[in-house]
Amino acid sequence: MLRWTLKGPARSRSPQIHKAKSNATDLAADTGALEGKNSRTGALVSVHQTGRPRWTPRDYGALALQGYARNPIVYRSIRMISEAAASATVYCLVGGERLTEHPVLNLLHHPNERQDGATWLESLYGHLLVSGNAYIEAVFGASSLKELHCLRPDRMKVVPGPNGWPDAYDYTIGNRAVRFHQNDDGALVPPILHITLFHPHDDHYGLSPLEAAQTSLDVHNAAASWNKALLDNSARPSGALVYAASEAGNLSDEQFERLKKELEEGYQGAMNAGRPLLLEGGLDWKSMSMSPRDMDFIDAKNSAAREIALAFGVPPMLLGIPGDNTYSNYAEANRAFWRQTVLPLASRCLQNIARWLSPAYDETFDLKIDLDLVSALASEREALWNRVGNASFLTENEKRTAVGYSPTDAPMSTTRSTGEGGK
């Protein structure tokens, strides 16, 4: 709606005029924190006071809506991290032996009938980044682990036990709730795995990067909304149409309503952009807001976008945010993104899953990411292979261990001197 206010002295003392005066006051209230005093002997004196900021609530629903669903920087950051982490190739390490075939790997590739492995992992990482919490449910068959499901964090509630640590989890939909007891006798593993990001003030729930970036998120969203409103109102800042007292008298009710209607119909909206404003005697337009240039609109929006990206650990260069020259090229930024953000997050989640599911397979194992298959680290891994392969003081098994492979008993003639032995 066109942001304007018609201000002037009172037109008469009749009861009907009091109603029109009330309408003008309501209109002024709609345009912001504006306070004015009307005088019959002079023009309006208007005082503008900056109001208090309105922040997005710190709950999952609000952060998911205002962040992931409505902010392109948040959306792209979470998608980049979750897709990259889900695309990494995982192998199983049992007693120092590297395995590419294992029941737990088959489960991760086909966690349930509805999702494939990549989709399931994307939802896991997405929930963790949006809420700071991720919940995995283990479903057992007659005697073995059959499926894994990601549960929505906003539906889960921790039920502390007598010692203060989680004893159960309640999953609530509407008026129905299901309780998952973590210490059921006879269960191979607890039914729920709760993965959290560090929270300094909470023992049970994690801290989302969105909460840390909440101020920047609100600034970025407000800048986008302000820009849209400015375009809808012919790219003109808000202002007031001031009517000064004159010898001809004051505006009548009919004149007031006609002027208001003409402004709304003739000058509001993008279709009327650039149309000149014709003012009669005694009327003057006063701008009551700063222009986009005065506000450093673009710089403020880009600064907020950079802070959001940094909260998620995504180099701003990868998101196309101008003004960031930390990395000399895209490949270097992508390598830092994998090293500092994707690999730590994915490794942490895989370690939690391995520790949780090991009792179900009667053996201790680790889940690791095959760094040789990460394209962003190709040049880095190639340099490592060449350096280790040319180290004449290392044995073949020491070279294999240095590049992440398990030792082998195969004769030296069957392995390559560059360290590229069989997996």
N, C-alpha and C positions, 0 to 999 in steps of 0.2 A: 504494500500500500504506500502511496506517496506520503513521504514524511514532511508534513508542513503544519503550521499552526497559525491561525488567524487571531491576532491579539489587538485589542483596542479598548477605549473607554466604554463604560456601560451605556446602553442605548436608551433606556427609560426605566421607570420604576414599576411598570405594570407587571402583574403576575405572569403574563405570557413571556415577558422578557426574561424573567428569572429562569424559566425553563430553557430558553435559548442560551442563556449565560451558563447554565449547568452543562449543556451540550458542548459548549466551547471548552469548558474546563475538562470534561471527559476526554475530548479530543486532544487536549494538551497532555493529559495523563498518559494517553496511548503513545505519545511520541517520545517518552522518556521521562527522566527525573527533572521536570521543568516546573518551576514555581513562579507565579506572577501575581502582581497586585494591580487591580484596575482602579483608575482615578478619573473622575468626571472633568478634571481641570487640565489633564495632560495625557501624553501617550503612555503606553505600557512600559513598565520597568520589569524586565525578565531576568531571573537568576537561574543559571544552569549549574548543577552540582553533579559530579561524577558519582554514580552508584557503585555499590559493592559488586565484585565479580561473582558470577554464578558458576560453580564447578560441577563437573559430572560426578554423580555419586560413585563411591568406591565399592561397587558390587559387580558381580559377574555379568548380570543382565545389562546394566548401563554401560560397562566397559566394552562388552561385546557389540552392543548396538552403536554407540558413539565412536568406538575405535575400529573394530574389524569390519563392521557392516557399512560405515559411513565415511571412513577416512582412508584415502587411497594409499597413504604412506604406511599405515599400520597393516592394511590388507596385504600389500605387496611384500612387506618385511616378513610377515608371518608365513605367507605362501613360499617365499624364497627359502626360508630356513627349513620349514617342514618338508618341502619337496626335495631339497638337497639332502637332508638327513635321511629321508625315506629311500632315496635312490642309491645310497651307499651299499656296497656288497658286504655281507656279514659272513664270517666263518666262526667255527666253534673250536675252542682250544681246550683239550682234555689232557691233563697230565703232561703238558708241554708239547702234545701232538696236535698239529693243525688239521682239522677235519672240515671238509666241504659238504659232507653228508652226515646228518644227525637228526634224530626225531625233533629236537627243538627247532632246528632250522626249517624243517618241513612245516612245523606249526607256525613259525613266523611268516612263511611264504603263503600259507593258507590258514589264517587264524580262525575264520568262521565261514559259514556258507554265504554270507552277504557281502563280505569284503575280501579283496586280495591283500597281499602283504603290504604293498606300497600304500594303498588307501588306508589301511588300518594304522600304519605308522604315521601317516600324515595327520590323521585325527588325534593320535596320541600326542604328537609334538604340538599340534595346534591348540589342544586343550591346555597343555602345559604353558604355552606362551601367552594365551589369553587370560587364564585365571591364576597361573602359578601352581596349579594342581592338575594331576592326571591320575585317573583311576582305571585299573585294569581288572576285569573279572575273569577268573579261571573257571571253566566249565568241565566237569569230569564225566566220563562215561562209566561203564561198569567197573573198570579197574585202572583206567588211564586218563590222562589229560586229553581232552578233545578239542576245545575251542578257547579262544581269548576274545574278550569284548572290551571296548573302551566305553566307559560310562560318563555321562555329562557331569561336570564338576558342580553345577548349580543344583543338582538333584541329590548330591551326596552330603552326608553329615557325619562327622566323627562322633562316636560314642565312647568317651573315656571310661576306663576301668577304675578299680579301686586305687591303683598306683598312679593314676593320672595319664597314662599312655593309652592309645586307642585299643579298645577291647572289641569293638564292633563298628560297622558302618551302616547307616540307614540310607536307603535309596528311595526317594519319595516322588511319586507322580500324582498330582491332585491330592485326593484324600487317602490314597493307598501308599503303603510303605513296606519295603522289604528290608529285613535286618540280616546283615552278613556277619556272623560271629567269626572272629579271627582265631579262636582257640578251640575249635570243635575237635573232639577226640576222634581219631581215625582218619582225619583229613590229611592227604599227602602234603598239601601246602595251604596256607591261608587263602581264602577265596578272593580277597581283594589285595592288590598291590597299589599303594598310594605313593606316588612320586611327587615331590615338592621342590620348588625353588626356594632358596634361603630367604627366611623372613626373620628379621631381628626381634620382632615383638610378638611372635605367635609360635606356640609350640607344636601346633597341629597343621596349620595351613600355610601354603607358600605365598610369596609375594610376586605378583605379575609385573613384567616390565611395563605394562600399560599404566599401572598405578604410579610407578616412578616417573613416567612421562605424561602424567595426567595434565599438568599445567600446559605443557607444549601441545598436547592433544586438543585441549579446549581453545588455545590460541589459534591453532591451525584451522579447526572447524569454524570458529567465529570469523576468521578472516575470509573463509570461503563463503559463509552465509552473508557476510557484509558485502562482499563483491557481487553476489547474486542479487541481493536487494538493491544495490546501486544500479545494476544493469536493468532491473525491472522498473526502476524509477528514472529511466532516461539518462543514467550515469550522472545524475546530479546529486550532490550532498543534500542532506535534510536542512530545512530552514524554516523561517517564520515570515509570514506575510503581515507586516505591521501597518495598522491604520492609525494615523495621527488625528488628534482632535482638530476640527476646523470650524469656521463660522457657519458652514453649510449644515452643521448638525452631525449626528451620529448615524451609523448604519442601522437601517431598519431590519426587522427579522427577515423579511423577504430578500433584501439585498445581501444579508449575511449568508443565507442558504443558497442563493443563486451563485454567489462568488465561490462558495465552497464546492458546489456541484461543478462549476466550470473548471476549477482547478483539477478536480478528480478526473473528469471526463476528457478534458482537453490537453492535459500536460502529464498525466500519469502513464507509465508503461513504455516499453521499448518502441512501440509504433509511433509515439510522439516525440522521439528523441530529436533534439535540435530545434524544436519548435520554439519560436520566441515568446516570451511572457509579456503580454500587454497589460500595463497597470494604469488605472485611472488616478485622478488627482487624490492625494492623501494616502496612497498605498505605496509601500516600499518593501522589497524582498531583502531579508537579512539571512545570510548563511549562518547556520548554527552547528556546523560540523566541519571537520578537516577534510581536505581533498585526499585522494589516494596518494598523491605525491607528498603532501604534508605528513601523512601517517607512515611513510616509508613502508607502504603496504607490501610490496614484493619482498623486500629484505626481511620484514618481520615474518612473513609466511615461510620463506626459505629457511630462516633461522629455526623456526619451530619444527619444520620438517627434518632438519638435520638432527635436532635433539631427539626426536622420536626415533629416527633411524639408529642413532648411537645407543639409545636405551635398549634396542633389540640386538645391537652388535652388528648391524649391517652398514658397510661403508656407504656414505651418501652418494658416492660416484656410481654405484651399482643401481641406484634408484633414479638417476638422472637429475639429482638436485644440484643446481649450479653453485659455484662459489667454494667448492671443496677441492683442494689440490694436495691432499695428504699423500695420495699414491700417484706415481708417475704415469701409470697406464691401467687399463681395465684388468689385465691379467694379474697384475700385482694386487689390486684391490680384491679380486676374486679369490686369490690364494690366501690373503689375510682373512677374508670372510670364512673360508673353510677352516683354517687353522684356529682362529680365535672364537668362532661362534658355532659352526655346524658340528665339527668333530667333538668338542667338549660336551655339547648337549646330547648328541647321539650316543657317545661312549658312556655317559652317565646313565642314560635310560637303559642301555643294553646291560650294563653292570647290575643295575637293580633287577632287571628281568632274570638274568642268569642266577643271581643269588636267591631270588624268589623261587625259581622253578627247579633248581638243582635237586632238592629232595624228591621231586616227582620222578626223576630218572635214576635215582640211587647212585649218583656220581656228581662230583664237583666239576663244573666247567665254566668257562668264560666265553662271552660273545665279543668278538673283535671286528673292527672294520678293516677291510683290505685296502690299505692306502695305495697300493700299486694300481688299483682300478679307479682311483679318483682322478678324473681328467684335469682338474684344477691344480693338482700337485704333480703332474707328469714331469715337468722340468726339474722339480725338486727331488723327486724319487730317482730320476735318471742320474742326477749328480751323485746321489748316495750310492747307487749301484756301481757306478764307475769308480768312485773313491774306494769302496769296499773291495771291489773286484781287483783293483790294482794294488791292494795291500798284501805284499808278499809274505809278511810276517804272521798272517792269520791262516788258520787251517780252514778247510772247506766248511766244516760244521760251524766254526766261529763266524765265518762270512754269512752263512745261512741265518744264524741267530741274529746277526747285526741288522739284517734287512727284514726280519720278522718271520722267518721260516723255522720250522723245527729241525733238529739235527737228523741226519740220515745215516744208515749203515751201508748204503750202496757204495761200491768201489769208486775210487776217485775218477776212474776213467769214464764213468757213466754220468758224471756231473761236469758242468761247464766251469771253466776257470773264472768266468766273470761273476759267479755267484748265482746264476740263473738256473739253479738245480730244480729238480722236480718238486712239486708241492707235497 
